[in-house]
Amino acid sequence: MLINFVVAIVDREKCNEMAGIFRETGSSFTLSFLAQGTATRSHLSAYGLSQTDKGVVAGISNNDQSKRIFREARNKLFIDIPGNGIILSIPVKSIAGRKSFEYLTQGNITEGAPNMEFKYELIIAVMNEGYSDLLMAAARTAGAGGGTTLHAKGTGSAQAAKFFGMSIADEKDVVYIVARSDEKTAIMKAINEQAGPGTKAGSICFSLPISHVMGLREREEDLEKDT
């Protein structure tokens, strides 16, 4: 039984209903965040995001629970239709500590390994507060359509100033961008060059594999391949 980190991004008014779906499926560990969409008008239909207040609901679930969460999100929130949000799952490779493992897996034995061929990836960029627009402008030059911004506070050491010219202890913005795997490298390169360490944004960027995603509109070339 494989374990996933499931992340749902919806309009804030639907956040409580989405959190209820996580609870109903028995997800043992669920978190909710307030966020802000960053998509431009020209990309809203392509990425299923709008310039409204967002809610992010995330939790740990096994494969069966993940499937139920996706199914209920589709049936109750129509999240499979672009414009109603995005839901994605990220395979969990390891969990630290026996008690944490038993809590998050609810005592179930996990086995097997996740499929390592991923069509999409989640780009996560952490930057100085107030520079999410600059970062998204850089990402869009490489084809990114939109993202979701969360507010955070860094807790890193002062060593960051030595390496990056930034203090991790300052207020931060965190941007989530769902990207196709064949576009991910170009987007991350653009972010690093235009809004990375040494710039005012001072962003640090990394990506995580997405095993399943719902709510994105397919590219024209992908649709042509399926016909």
C-alpha positions as CSV (number, residue, x, y, z in Angstrom):
1,M,0.0,0.0,0.0
2,L,1.6,3.2,-1.1
3,I,1.3,6.6,0.7
4,N,0.6,9.9,-1.0
5,F,0.7,13.6,0.0
6,V,-2.5,14.9,-1.5
7,V,-2.8,18.7,-2.2
8,A,-6.0,20.4,-3.3
9,I,-6.2,24.1,-4.4
10,V,-9.7,25.5,-4.5
11,D,-11.5,28.8,-4.1
12,R,-11.5,29.7,-0.5
13,E,-15.3,29.4,-0.1
14,K,-14.9,25.7,-1.0
15,C,-12.0,25.0,1.4
16,N,-14.1,23.7,4.2
17,E,-16.0,21.3,1.9
18,M,-12.7,20.0,0.5
19,A,-11.3,19.5,4.1
20,G,-14.5,17.6,4.9
21,I,-13.8,15.3,2.0
22,F,-10.3,14.5,3.4
23,R,-11.8,13.8,6.8
24,E,-14.6,11.6,5.4
25,T,-12.1,9.4,3.6
26,G,-10.1,8.8,6.8
27,S,-7.0,10.8,6.0
28,S,-5.1,10.8,9.2
29,F,-3.2,14.1,8.8
30,T,-4.8,17.1,7.1
31,L,-3.7,20.7,7.0
32,S,-5.5,23.8,5.6
33,F,-3.8,27.0,4.3
34,L,-5.0,30.4,3.0
35,A,-3.5,31.3,-0.4
36,Q,-3.9,33.6,-3.4
37,G,-4.1,32.7,-7.0
38,T,-1.6,34.3,-9.5
39,A,-2.9,33.3,-12.9
40,T,-3.2,35.9,-15.6
41,R,-6.5,36.2,-17.5
42,S,-5.0,34.7,-20.6
43,H,-4.0,31.5,-18.8
44,L,-7.0,30.9,-16.5
45,S,-8.7,28.4,-18.7
46,A,-5.5,26.5,-19.4
47,Y,-4.5,26.0,-15.7
48,G,-7.9,26.0,-13.9
49,L,-7.0,28.9,-11.7
50,S,-8.5,32.3,-11.2
51,Q,-7.5,35.6,-9.5
52,T,-9.5,34.9,-6.3
53,D,-8.7,34.0,-2.7
54,K,-7.6,30.3,-2.6
55,G,-7.6,27.6,0.0
56,V,-5.1,24.8,0.1
57,V,-6.0,21.5,1.8
58,A,-3.3,18.9,2.1
59,G,-3.0,15.5,3.8
60,I,-1.4,12.1,4.0
61,S,-3.4,9.2,2.6
62,N,-3.0,5.7,1.2
63,N,-3.8,4.8,-2.3
64,D,-7.4,3.8,-1.6
65,Q,-8.0,7.0,0.3
66,S,-6.4,9.1,-2.4
67,K,-8.7,7.6,-5.0
68,R,-11.7,8.4,-2.8
69,I,-10.5,11.9,-2.3
70,F,-10.1,12.5,-6.0
71,R,-13.5,10.8,-6.7
72,E,-15.4,12.9,-4.1
73,A,-13.6,16.1,-5.3
74,R,-14.8,15.3,-8.8
75,N,-18.4,14.4,-7.8
76,K,-19.0,17.2,-5.2
77,L,-16.7,20.1,-6.4
78,F,-16.4,19.2,-10.1
79,I,-12.7,19.6,-9.8
80,D,-12.1,17.6,-13.0
81,I,-13.5,20.6,-14.9
82,P,-10.7,23.3,-15.4
83,G,-11.6,26.4,-13.5
84,N,-12.8,24.6,-10.3
85,G,-9.4,24.1,-8.8
86,I,-6.6,21.5,-8.9
87,I,-6.0,18.4,-6.9
88,L,-2.7,16.4,-7.1
89,S,-0.9,13.6,-5.3
90,I,2.8,13.3,-4.5
91,P,4.2,9.9,-3.6
92,V,5.7,9.7,-0.1
93,K,9.1,8.0,-0.1
94,S,9.8,7.7,3.6
95,I,8.4,8.6,7.1
96,A,10.6,9.2,10.1
97,G,10.0,7.2,13.2
98,R,7.8,4.2,14.0
99,K,5.1,6.1,15.8
100,S,4.8,8.6,13.0
101,F,4.8,5.9,10.5
102,E,2.0,4.0,12.3
103,Y,-0.1,7.1,12.7
104,L,0.2,8.3,9.1
105,T,-0.4,4.8,7.7
106,Q,-3.0,3.9,10.3
107,G,-1.2,0.7,11.0
108,N,-1.4,-0.6,7.4
109,I,1.7,-2.2,5.9
110,T,3.1,-0.3,2.9
111,E,4.7,-2.2,0.1
112,G,5.9,-1.5,-3.5
113,A,7.3,1.6,-5.0
114,P,5.7,4.5,-6.8
115,N,5.8,4.8,-10.5
116,M,8.8,7.0,-11.4
117,E,7.5,8.2,-14.7
118,F,5.8,11.5,-14.0
119,K,3.9,13.6,-16.5
120,Y,3.6,16.6,-14.1
121,E,5.7,18.1,-11.3
122,L,5.0,20.6,-8.6
123,I,7.5,23.5,-8.6
124,I,7.8,25.1,-5.2
125,A,9.6,28.5,-4.9
126,V,10.3,30.2,-1.6
127,M,11.1,33.9,-1.8
128,N,11.2,37.2,0.1
129,E,7.8,38.5,0.8
130,G,6.2,40.7,-1.9
131,Y,8.1,39.2,-4.9
132,S,5.7,36.5,-6.0
133,D,4.6,38.7,-9.0
134,L,8.2,39.1,-10.1
135,L,8.8,35.4,-9.8
136,M,5.6,34.5,-11.7
137,A,6.6,37.0,-14.5
138,A,9.9,35.0,-14.8
139,A,8.1,31.7,-14.8
140,R,5.7,32.8,-17.5
141,T,8.6,33.6,-19.9
142,A,9.2,29.9,-19.9
143,G,5.6,28.8,-20.3
144,A,4.1,28.7,-16.8
145,G,0.4,29.7,-16.8
146,G,-0.3,30.4,-13.1
147,G,0.4,29.4,-9.6
148,T,-0.8,29.7,-6.0
149,T,0.9,31.9,-3.4
150,L,1.1,31.1,0.3
151,H,2.5,33.3,3.1
152,A,5.1,31.8,5.4
153,K,7.9,32.7,7.9
154,G,11.3,31.2,7.5
155,T,13.1,29.6,10.4
156,G,16.5,29.0,8.8
157,S,19.9,30.0,10.1
158,A,21.8,33.2,9.4
159,Q,24.1,31.3,7.1
160,A,21.6,31.9,4.3
161,A,22.8,35.5,4.1
162,K,26.3,34.3,3.3
163,F,25.2,32.0,0.5
164,F,22.1,33.7,-1.0
165,G,22.2,37.3,0.3
166,M,18.9,36.8,2.0
167,S,17.7,36.1,5.6
168,I,15.5,33.0,5.9
169,A,14.1,34.4,9.1
170,D,12.2,37.1,7.2
171,E,8.6,36.9,6.1
172,K,8.3,34.7,3.0
173,D,6.1,34.0,0.1
174,V,5.8,30.4,-1.2
175,V,4.5,29.8,-4.8
176,Y,3.2,26.5,-6.0
177,I,3.3,26.0,-9.8
178,V,2.0,22.8,-11.5
179,A,4.1,22.2,-14.6
180,R,4.4,19.5,-17.2
181,S,7.6,17.5,-16.8
182,D,8.9,18.6,-20.2
183,E,8.4,22.3,-19.3
184,K,9.7,22.1,-15.7
185,T,13.4,22.6,-16.3
186,A,12.9,25.7,-18.5
187,I,10.5,27.3,-15.9
188,M,12.9,26.6,-13.0
189,K,15.8,28.0,-15.0
190,A,13.9,31.2,-15.7
191,I,13.0,31.6,-12.1
192,N,16.6,31.0,-11.0
193,E,18.0,33.5,-13.5
194,Q,15.4,36.3,-13.0
195,A,14.3,35.9,-9.4
196,G,16.8,33.5,-7.8
197,P,19.6,34.0,-5.3
198,G,21.3,37.4,-5.7
199,T,18.1,39.1,-6.9
200,K,15.7,41.1,-4.7
201,A,13.3,38.1,-4.8
202,G,16.0,35.8,-3.5
203,S,14.0,32.7,-4.4
204,I,15.0,29.1,-3.8
205,C,13.2,26.7,-6.2
206,F,12.8,22.9,-6.2
207,S,10.3,20.4,-7.6
208,L,8.4,17.3,-6.5
209,P,6.9,14.6,-8.7
210,I,3.1,14.4,-9.2
211,S,1.7,10.9,-9.6
212,H,-1.8,12.0,-10.4
213,V,-3.4,15.4,-11.1
214,M,-7.0,16.6,-11.9
215,G,-8.2,20.0,-13.0
216,L,-5.7,21.0,-15.7
217,R,-6.7,21.5,-19.3
218,E,-4.7,19.3,-21.8
219,R,-2.5,21.0,-24.3
220,E,-3.6,21.0,-27.9
221,E,-0.7,18.8,-29.0
222,D,-1.5,16.3,-26.2
223,L,-5.1,16.1,-27.3
224,E,-4.0,15.5,-30.9
225,K,-1.9,12.5,-29.8
226,D,-5.0,10.9,-28.2
227,T,-7.2,11.3,-31.3
